Amino acid sequence: MDHELMETDLLVIGSGVAGLFFALKSRDLGRITVVSKRELWESASYYAQGGVASVVAEDDTFDSHIQDTLGAGAGLCKPEVVELVVKSGPERMRELIKLGVRFNVRNQEQPELFSKPSSSPFDLAREGAHSRARILHSDDATGKELESVLLRNCQKIGSIQFLEFQQAVDLITSSKLGEPGPNRVLGAHVLDLKTGAVRTISAKAVILAAGGAGKVYLYTSNPDLATGDGIAMAWRAGAQIANMEFFQFHPTCLYHPEAKSFLISEAVRGEGAVLKTLAGERFMPKYHSMAELAPRDVVARAIDQEMKTSGADYVLLDISHQPEHFVKERFPNIYKTLKQYGFDLTKDPVPVVPAAHYLCGGIQVNEDGRTNLDGLFAIGENSCTGLHGANRLASNSLLEAVVYGDRAAKAASTYLQENRPTLRVPPWESGRASKLAEPLVVKHNWLEVRRTTWNYVGIVRSDKWLSQAQRRLDLVQEELKQYYWDYLITGDLIELRNIAIVADLITKCAMYRKESRGVHYNLDYPETKKDWQRDTVIQLGRPIEG
């Protein structure tokens, strides 16, 4: 049997913090199915080191967090969304603590709740572009703590079922079935990566929480599963996609041949680490008044410039001037991992390079996570809420994940109460597709896409480079169309199809924006222009809008 039919009320694609929090908050709404293409815990959320930004200190204010977010977002944040998310923060943090999340505190006693900001007992960190310390963290492995606690809580609930090693292939829509009226999402086709069978899951609503797209680039801090699946599926279904040109590069990933994607948290710079050239000269003060604590786009471009000027393959991150016990206690995971690669964080300057880290754009949603397609929600990194604008403020992403997980759950409750006709969802048909006999072609195109984006659609761009990227990506996509329809699908082929689409969307949006803003920097348009203070919106079958 090459297919299976299955029904559920809510289908959640992705098992990171956003998807799990949504499932937990929706537990009374009916049957919830959470699909994960790897182990349930494996997600970008799990690897998040820094923490969650929230106003919980007596010397902090909502207005300060709002202004910091707006400043980092370079004029493209939606002020009403920023206010909503920031002011929702403390209540969501209370919920996480009630669920069992343990944030670092100043003393050994973990509080059950914090009653008001003035009584905050937490050991708060400060990160780039934040005007004060407001990052709640669990050592330097906050994402692992949140993911583990949420997963543990979800697994206790009978209405939530999990499907591991299941790769979502495509959304099922009413328009694809030839039904009249507004386009509506009815479920998804899902590939069992172990058996090769395709399961058809019909659902009253689908929630895309499939994470980011860092694997679109050759060098990334993201895990291998970050292939833009949610965005690509939403695009093919007809959802509006926004601000894809704004891909944030993390300034400090470990430069080592065996370290594929190890991130060195911005919190290390927040605790006093400095960036130096290979000659030992500190360089960030000449680029920004906040030096190493400048917004990430500024730091990443500065490192890129220093590398190009000197011809070096990396720069150095140095925190050796801080007490040894402090570094080991504050960054136990980073210290341990670096030791495995031969570096002592307490003594050695560590080689680092920028790498693709976080997509500020994505599937355009409203304040409840609803897309322009009936029955489709998007939360987490694959969504574009308007919080991040042209550049994400550090540690706002996990905050956004839980805030929108909560809001989407409430909106889904309302949506399920609305009466809609039930449509029959047909099973997957493989037709005459044959087994792919040339897997090297997939590998070649995979590298072609990633090298193209890295070389031509990276930290610094130009019209010439973007045009070259577009030509190369057009050729890859043309070849992939034939492969997708002629051969039986595999996980690798689905991911390649998705990263090619996402790379194309990034390139098209970058070509459209004739200015430099936030993480989008074009040598041909180095200035930020007021008349470009608007979203870039792209939708299948329609001209790009701004």
ROLUMPA-462930 format. One line per 5 residues: number of its first residue (from 0); for each residue y, z, x of C-alpha. Coordinates in nm, 4 decimals. Layout:
residues N
NUM> Y:Z:X; ...
END
This chain:
residues 546
0> 0.0000:0.0000:0.0000; 0.3355:-0.0992:0.1507; 0.5573:0.0713:-0.1034; 0.5885:0.3831:-0.3139; 0.8112:0.4651:-0.6096
5> 0.9775:0.8049:-0.6292; 1.2415:0.9659:-0.8515; 1.4912:1.2414:-0.7780; 1.8201:1.3660:-0.9183; 2.0190:1.3818:-0.5944
10> 1.9247:1.1866:-0.2829; 2.0845:1.3205:0.0363; 2.0580:1.0863:0.3346; 2.1017:1.2989:0.6461; 2.0078:1.6566:0.7350
15> 2.3075:1.7685:0.9403; 2.5448:2.0486:0.8423; 2.7219:1.8440:0.5724; 2.4001:1.7291:0.4037; 2.2333:2.0704:0.4178
20> 2.5394:2.2544:0.2883; 2.5637:2.0060:-0.0001; 2.1938:2.0541:-0.0816; 2.2299:2.4314:-0.0735; 2.5342:2.4287:-0.3026
25> 2.3590:2.1834:-0.5412; 2.0319:2.3754:-0.5685; 2.0705:2.4343:-0.9430; 2.1502:2.0736:-1.0343; 1.7941:1.9431:-1.0401
30> 1.5578:1.7819:-0.7892; 1.7201:1.7286:-0.4500; 1.5592:1.5089:-0.1861; 1.6885:1.5255:0.1717; 1.5895:1.2348:0.3960
35> 1.5948:1.2711:0.7758; 1.5022:0.9924:1.0180; 1.3920:1.2421:1.2839; 1.2919:1.6099:1.2661; 1.4944:1.7954:1.0036
40> 1.7040:1.9817:1.2602; 1.7783:1.6714:1.4717; 2.1382:1.5723:1.4040; 2.4737:1.5451:1.5785; 2.5621:1.8764:1.4101
45> 2.2837:2.0507:1.6013; 2.4383:1.9559:1.9360; 2.7962:2.0597:1.8501; 2.9011:2.3108:2.1154; 3.2586:2.4127:2.0405
50> 3.2818:2.5758:1.6991; 3.4577:2.5774:1.3623; 3.8362:2.5862:1.3368; 3.9612:2.8281:1.0722; 4.2529:3.0643:1.0177
55> 4.1047:3.4128:1.0583; 4.3376:3.5804:1.3114; 4.6415:3.7987:1.2432; 4.8668:3.5814:1.4613; 4.7529:3.2573:1.2947
60> 4.8751:3.0854:0.9783; 4.7632:2.8051:0.7521; 5.0841:2.6222:0.8316; 5.0131:2.6364:1.2051; 4.6628:2.4907:1.1614
65> 4.8014:2.2264:0.9276; 5.0738:2.1257:1.1733; 4.8277:2.1104:1.4634; 4.5994:1.8838:1.2599; 4.8861:1.6589:1.1525
70> 5.0114:1.6379:1.5099; 4.6754:1.5352:1.6501; 4.6292:1.2830:1.3677; 4.9351:1.0847:1.4840; 5.0853:1.0214:1.1405
75> 4.7723:0.9042:0.9579; 4.6382:1.2327:0.8186; 4.6756:1.2799:0.4450; 4.8849:1.6003:0.4210; 4.7318:1.7052:0.0892
80> 4.3796:1.6729:0.2348; 4.4731:1.8646:0.5489; 4.6156:2.1477:0.3377; 4.3085:2.1500:0.1134; 4.0629:2.1685:0.4037
85> 4.2570:2.4239:0.6085; 4.3117:2.6574:0.3138; 3.9443:2.6295:0.2130; 3.8330:2.7352:0.5607; 3.8204:3.1157:0.5336
90> 3.6174:3.1117:0.2104; 3.3645:2.8664:0.3557; 3.3367:3.0857:0.6670; 3.2611:3.3845:0.4438; 2.9818:3.1844:0.2826
95> 2.8334:3.0869:0.6178; 2.8342:3.4497:0.7333; 2.6659:3.5591:0.4082; 2.3979:3.2970:0.4723; 2.3328:3.4485:0.8138
100> 2.5504:3.2548:1.0603; 2.6413:3.4770:1.3540; 2.9748:3.3994:1.5154; 3.0739:3.5709:1.8406; 3.2690:3.8916:1.7846
105> 3.4793:4.1087:2.0130; 3.2332:4.3978:1.9815; 2.8579:4.4068:1.9389; 2.8618:4.4646:1.5641; 2.8444:4.1483:1.3545
110> 3.0576:4.1824:1.0377; 2.9149:4.0829:0.7038; 3.2545:3.9537:0.5932; 3.6109:3.9513:0.7102; 3.8306:4.0856:0.4338
115> 4.1590:3.9338:0.5465; 4.2962:3.7502:0.8517; 4.4669:4.0596:0.9921; 4.1329:4.2362:1.0311; 3.9503:3.9539:1.2090
120> 3.6933:4.0902:1.4554; 3.5959:3.7496:1.5936; 3.6074:3.6281:1.9510; 3.8192:3.3202:1.8878; 3.8433:3.0303:2.1322
125> 4.1269:2.7854:2.1839; 4.0737:2.4114:2.2280; 4.2869:2.1058:2.2961; 4.5941:2.0452:2.0726; 4.5501:2.3824:1.8973
130> 4.8613:2.5995:1.9260; 4.6536:2.9186:1.9290; 4.2968:3.0515:1.9415; 4.1233:2.9887:1.6063; 3.7775:2.8539:1.6903
135> 3.4875:3.0597:1.5565; 3.1866:2.9959:1.7760; 2.8291:3.1018:1.8474; 2.8375:3.1077:2.2266; 2.8505:2.7388:2.3218
140> 2.5886:2.6257:2.0674; 2.7659:2.6651:1.7326; 2.6136:2.3559:1.5750; 2.2622:2.4783:1.6507; 2.3402:2.8114:1.4827
145> 2.4838:2.6502:1.1673; 2.2072:2.3896:1.1443; 1.9306:2.6467:1.1900; 2.0717:2.8917:0.9350; 2.1388:2.6252:0.6703
150> 1.7963:2.4676:0.7167; 1.6264:2.8045:0.6909; 1.8100:2.8797:0.3658; 1.7395:2.5360:0.2175; 1.3683:2.5610:0.2920
155> 1.3473:2.8706:0.0728; 1.4607:2.6779:-0.2349; 1.1978:2.5067:-0.4458; 1.4284:2.2403:-0.5880; 1.5005:2.0970:-0.2407
160> 1.2366:1.8757:-0.0811; 1.2553:1.7231:0.2660; 1.1265:1.3899:0.3981; 1.1083:1.3754:0.7784; 1.0884:1.0606:0.9931
165> 1.2198:0.8489:0.7071; 1.4758:0.5791:0.7908; 1.7047:0.4729:0.5063; 1.7083:0.0925:0.4916; 1.9568:0.0027:0.2183
170> 2.1196:0.1351:-0.0955; 1.9980:0.0013:-0.4285; 2.2861:-0.1083:-0.6509; 2.3196:-0.2405:-1.0034; 2.4935:-0.5550:-0.8766
175> 2.1955:-0.6376:-0.6537; 1.9758:-0.6089:-0.9640; 2.2036:-0.8494:-1.1502; 2.3304:-0.5879:-1.3955; 2.6759:-0.6464:-1.5498
180> 2.9606:-0.3971:-1.5253; 3.0935:-0.1858:-1.2375; 2.8726:-0.1663:-0.9324; 2.6615:0.1496:-0.9362; 2.4327:0.3051:-0.6745
185> 2.0844:0.3736:-0.8102; 1.8955:0.4975:-0.5062; 1.7714:0.3700:-0.1716; 1.4839:0.2026:0.0075; 1.3438:0.4241:0.2836
190> 1.1085:0.3298:0.5689; 0.8373:0.5738:0.6760; 0.8656:0.5515:1.0540; 0.5104:0.6732:1.1085; 0.3238:0.4475:0.8636
195> 0.5592:0.1504:0.8222; 0.5475:0.1857:0.4426; 0.8698:0.1474:0.2435; 0.9433:0.4061:-0.0247; 1.1778:0.3227:-0.3129
200> 1.3684:0.6322:-0.4248; 1.5667:0.6147:-0.7472; 1.8379:0.8777:-0.7873; 2.1148:0.9682:-1.0289; 2.3492:1.0009:-0.7279
205> 2.3218:0.9311:-0.3552; 2.5021:1.1397:-0.0937; 2.5482:0.9722:0.2438; 2.5588:1.2376:0.5157; 2.4082:1.0193:0.7873
210> 2.6432:1.1173:1.0693; 2.8374:0.9173:1.3242; 2.7967:0.6003:1.5264; 2.8309:0.6903:1.8928; 2.5312:0.4740:1.9904
215> 2.7490:0.1721:1.9162; 2.8886:0.2395:2.2658; 2.7055:0.2262:2.5975; 2.8168:0.5788:2.6922; 2.8265:0.8471:2.4253
220> 2.7902:1.2203:2.3740; 2.5928:1.1519:2.0550; 2.2152:1.1812:2.0108; 2.0095:0.8623:1.9775; 2.0066:0.8786:1.5972
225> 2.3869:0.8245:1.5690; 2.3692:0.4553:1.4796; 2.6197:0.4375:1.1931; 2.3478:0.4023:0.9281; 2.5483:0.5479:0.6399
230> 2.8545:0.3343:0.7089; 2.6532:0.0141:0.7481; 2.4584:0.0742:0.4256; 2.7747:0.1595:0.2345; 2.9435:-0.1542:0.3698
235> 2.6566:-0.3776:0.2597; 2.6656:-0.2156:-0.0853; 3.0366:-0.2905:-0.1265; 3.1976:0.0461:-0.0480; 3.5443:0.0599:0.1032
240> 3.5477:0.1465:0.4746; 3.8635:0.2798:0.6419; 4.0152:0.3330:0.9881; 3.7189:0.2167:1.1954; 3.9458:0.1425:1.4925
245> 3.9889:0.5157:1.5514; 3.6874:0.6151:1.7615; 3.7490:0.9305:1.9601; 3.6253:0.9437:2.3187; 3.5405:1.2889:2.4480
250> 3.6999:1.3282:2.7904; 3.4229:1.5262:2.9585; 3.0617:1.4148:2.9477; 2.8442:1.4900:3.2490; 2.8213:1.1992:3.4927
255> 2.4610:1.1980:3.6125; 2.1910:0.9274:3.6065; 1.9454:1.1529:3.4241; 2.1926:1.3083:3.1778; 2.2088:1.0574:2.8949
260> 2.4580:1.2315:2.6674; 2.5316:1.5858:2.7805; 2.8725:1.6976:2.6614; 3.0771:1.9607:2.8416; 3.2691:2.1293:2.5634
265> 3.6453:2.1147:2.5364; 3.6254:2.4932:2.5183; 3.5625:2.4908:2.8954; 3.9127:2.3497:2.9405; 4.0312:2.5938:2.6774
270> 3.9143:2.8755:2.9069; 4.1046:2.7408:3.2063; 3.9046:2.4542:3.3587; 4.1168:2.1851:3.5248; 4.0607:1.8146:3.5904
275> 4.0855:1.6830:3.9459; 4.0458:1.3555:4.1321; 3.7691:1.3217:4.3897; 4.0365:1.4093:4.6469; 4.0779:1.7458:4.4734
280> 4.4192:1.6778:4.3152; 4.4897:1.8029:3.9641; 4.6365:1.5189:3.7568; 4.6761:1.6135:3.3882; 5.0220:1.7784:3.4188
285> 5.1743:1.4393:3.4972; 5.0368:1.2913:3.1734; 5.1198:1.5608:2.9155; 5.3032:1.8916:2.8865; 4.9843:2.0587:2.7574
290> 4.7919:1.9290:3.0624; 4.4156:1.9796:3.0102; 4.4786:2.1029:2.6554; 4.6473:1.7799:2.5465; 4.4917:1.5859:2.2551
295> 4.1628:1.4210:2.3427; 4.2964:1.0655:2.3355; 4.5587:1.1563:2.5951; 4.3055:1.3269:2.8235; 4.0510:1.0449:2.7898
300> 4.3092:0.7762:2.8733; 4.4367:0.9803:3.1662; 4.0861:1.0066:3.3112; 4.0308:0.6352:3.2475; 4.3559:0.5549:3.4296
305> 4.2726:0.7779:3.7268; 3.9274:0.6194:3.7582; 4.0726:0.2674:3.7467; 4.3460:0.3528:3.9964; 4.1103:0.5084:4.2511
310> 3.8020:0.2995:4.1801; 3.6010:0.6180:4.1269; 3.3148:0.6362:3.8782; 3.4122:0.9853:3.7602; 3.6580:1.2737:3.7964
315> 3.5907:1.6447:3.8482; 3.6050:1.9367:3.6042; 3.6586:2.2687:3.7821; 3.6386:2.6220:3.6390; 3.5186:2.7865:3.9605
320> 3.8383:2.9957:3.9792; 3.7262:3.1994:3.6759; 3.5020:3.5080:3.7231; 3.1350:3.4168:3.7541; 3.0174:3.6630:3.4866
325> 3.2745:3.5299:3.2382; 3.1640:3.1671:3.2806; 2.7951:3.2559:3.2432; 2.8535:3.4704:2.9338; 3.0970:3.2293:2.7636
330> 2.8997:2.9103:2.8327; 2.5328:3.0065:2.8675; 2.3913:2.6770:2.7401; 2.6255:2.4593:2.9471; 2.5650:2.6728:3.2578
335> 2.1877:2.6556:3.2151; 2.1821:2.2803:3.1534; 2.4083:2.2007:3.4482; 2.1854:2.4102:3.6745; 1.8973:2.1830:3.5772
340> 2.0971:1.8884:3.7100; 2.1894:2.0683:4.0324; 2.5387:2.1973:3.9461; 2.6590:2.5581:3.9392; 2.9446:2.5734:3.6875
345> 3.0698:2.8981:3.8439; 3.1070:2.7381:4.1883; 3.0928:2.3571:4.1733; 3.3386:2.1003:4.0403; 3.1339:1.8991:3.7876
350> 3.1495:1.5150:3.7707; 3.2619:1.3993:3.4247; 3.3502:1.0753:3.2425; 3.4817:0.9981:2.8935; 3.2248:0.8913:2.6344
355> 3.2285:0.7836:2.2705; 3.2213:1.1033:2.0688; 3.3532:1.1046:1.7126; 3.4448:0.8425:1.4541; 3.7651:0.9361:1.2692
360> 3.7162:0.6568:1.0150; 3.4228:0.5777:0.7893; 3.3392:0.5430:0.4206; 3.6600:0.6004:0.2284; 3.6332:0.8923:-0.0157
365> 3.8565:1.0964:-0.2422; 3.9086:1.4732:-0.2259; 3.5630:1.5293:-0.3793; 3.3715:1.2978:-0.1474; 3.3402:1.0207:-0.4089
370> 3.3496:0.6587:-0.2963; 3.4699:0.3544:-0.4910; 3.1072:0.2941:-0.5985; 2.9798:0.4818:-0.9008; 2.7060:0.7246:-0.8006
375> 2.7799:0.7225:-0.4271; 2.9241:1.0170:-0.2358; 2.9882:1.0402:0.1387; 3.0420:1.3569:0.3441; 3.0468:1.4499:0.7101
380> 3.1214:1.2131:0.9970; 3.0210:0.8976:0.8078; 3.3079:0.9588:0.5641; 3.6820:0.9050:0.5964; 3.8521:1.1847:0.4046
385> 4.2015:1.1580:0.5506; 4.1700:1.4853:0.7427; 4.1497:1.3405:1.0922; 4.3953:1.0514:1.0749; 4.4145:0.8602:1.4027
390> 4.2642:1.1376:1.6151; 4.0496:1.4390:1.5258; 4.1689:1.7873:1.6137; 3.8954:1.9714:1.8029; 3.6478:2.1708:1.5889
395> 3.7852:2.0403:1.2590; 3.4677:1.8382:1.1987; 3.2277:2.1226:1.1154; 3.5025:2.2688:0.8964; 3.5325:1.9378:0.7114
400> 3.1523:1.9178:0.6762; 3.1216:2.2465:0.4880; 3.4416:2.2030:0.2843; 3.3376:1.8588:0.1613; 2.9746:1.9628:0.1224
405> 3.1021:2.2245:-0.1223; 3.3473:1.9936:-0.3010; 3.0968:1.7087:-0.3335; 2.8400:1.9487:-0.4822; 3.0863:2.0509:-0.7518
410> 3.1773:1.6865:-0.8188; 2.8102:1.5888:-0.8340; 2.7553:1.8552:-1.0984; 3.0198:1.6920:-1.3155; 2.8838:1.3450:-1.2419
415> 2.5311:1.4351:-1.3505; 2.6604:1.5556:-1.6863; 2.8051:1.2132:-1.7659; 2.5742:0.9891:-1.9688; 2.4725:0.6624:-1.8036
420> 2.2001:0.4159:-1.9021; 1.8827:0.4423:-1.6953; 1.8036:0.1262:-1.5012; 1.4595:0.0362:-1.3696; 1.4598:0.0221:-0.9906
425> 1.2115:-0.2348:-0.8557; 0.9884:-0.1624:-0.5555; 1.0463:-0.3029:-0.2081; 0.9105:-0.6537:-0.1523; 0.8110:-0.7635:0.1986
430> 0.7484:-1.1221:0.0918; 0.6100:-1.3385:0.3718; 0.7694:-1.1422:0.6528; 0.5548:-1.1182:0.9652; 0.5284:-0.8611:1.2411
435> 0.7985:-0.8881:1.5067; 0.6318:-1.0417:1.8131; 0.9303:-1.0237:2.0477; 1.0575:-0.6630:2.0675; 1.2464:-0.7566:2.3868
440> 1.4871:-0.9557:2.1708; 1.5777:-0.6349:1.9849; 1.6266:-0.4493:2.3140; 1.8422:-0.7303:2.4560; 2.0687:-0.7420:2.1496
445> 2.0888:-0.3628:2.1406; 2.2295:-0.3595:2.4955; 2.4511:-0.6609:2.4223; 2.6227:-0.4799:2.1335; 2.6722:-0.1565:2.3260
450> 2.7999:-0.3213:2.6440; 3.0361:-0.5405:2.4427; 3.1980:-0.2476:2.2625; 3.2211:-0.0408:2.5810; 3.3816:-0.3195:2.7859
455> 3.6104:-0.4723:2.5234; 3.6609:-0.2196:2.2389; 3.6771:0.1007:2.4412; 3.9375:0.3577:2.5416; 4.1948:0.0885:2.6260
460> 4.1998:-0.2451:2.4396; 4.3845:-0.5770:2.4348; 4.3937:-0.8768:2.2012; 4.2065:-1.0864:2.4582; 3.9287:-0.8313:2.5010
465> 3.8957:-0.7804:2.1253; 3.8644:-1.1566:2.0685; 3.5930:-1.1752:2.3327; 3.4104:-0.8890:2.1636; 3.4323:-1.0602:1.8247
470> 3.2801:-1.3825:1.9565; 2.9865:-1.1993:2.1141; 2.9252:-0.9830:1.8085; 2.9312:-1.2871:1.5777; 2.6476:-1.4438:1.7784
475> 2.4408:-1.1247:1.7680; 2.4881:-1.0824:1.3936; 2.3893:-1.4432:1.3256; 2.0675:-1.3956:1.5211; 1.9965:-1.0640:1.3495
480> 2.0247:-1.2101:0.9997; 1.7331:-1.4391:1.0765; 1.5283:-1.1601:1.2332; 1.5861:-0.9222:0.9441; 1.4594:-1.1628:0.6819
485> 1.1767:-1.3227:0.8827; 1.0084:-1.0099:1.0201; 0.8734:-0.6815:0.8886; 1.1327:-0.4101:0.9336; 1.1031:-0.1418:1.1984
490> 1.3223:0.1561:1.2785; 1.4596:-0.0230:1.5853; 1.5466:-0.3361:1.3883; 1.7244:-0.1338:1.1166; 1.9294:0.0587:1.3745
495> 2.0191:-0.2594:1.5620; 2.1334:-0.4203:1.2371; 2.3472:-0.1147:1.1645; 2.5138:-0.0787:1.5050; 2.5953:-0.4512:1.5046
500> 2.7707:-0.4151:1.1676; 2.9579:-0.1003:1.2716; 3.0633:-0.2594:1.6024; 3.1947:-0.5570:1.4065; 3.3899:-0.3300:1.1682
505> 3.5438:-0.1383:1.4617; 3.6450:-0.4642:1.6298; 3.7915:-0.6213:1.3162; 3.9967:-0.3097:1.2360; 4.1166:-0.2845:1.5978
510> 4.2245:-0.6505:1.5934; 4.4120:-0.5963:1.2674; 4.6204:-0.2990:1.3849; 4.9158:-0.4305:1.5896; 5.0238:-0.1017:1.7471
515> 4.8886:0.1901:1.9477; 4.8264:0.5134:1.7588; 4.6026:0.8126:1.8271; 4.2754:0.7026:1.9838; 4.3516:0.3327:1.9294
520> 4.5413:0.2015:2.2337; 4.6202:-0.1701:2.2713; 4.7909:-0.2880:2.5912; 4.9605:-0.5693:2.3953; 5.1150:-0.3226:2.1471
525> 5.1684:0.0014:2.3428; 5.4191:0.1513:2.0963; 5.3504:0.3412:1.7749; 5.5212:0.1618:1.4848; 5.6339:0.3254:1.1630
530> 5.5413:0.0251:0.9486; 5.1775:0.0687:1.0615; 5.1601:0.4258:0.9352; 4.8897:0.3336:0.6854; 4.5117:0.3170:0.6601
535> 4.3148:0.0086:0.7569; 4.0765:-0.0644:0.4678; 3.7950:-0.3182:0.4922; 3.5476:-0.4147:0.2200; 3.2718:-0.6730:0.2025
540> 3.3958:-0.9987:0.0500; 3.7634:-0.9022:0.0604; 4.0399:-0.9540:0.3182; 4.1223:-0.6552:0.5347; 4.4105:-0.4424:0.4046
545> 4.6531:-0.2019:0.5671
END
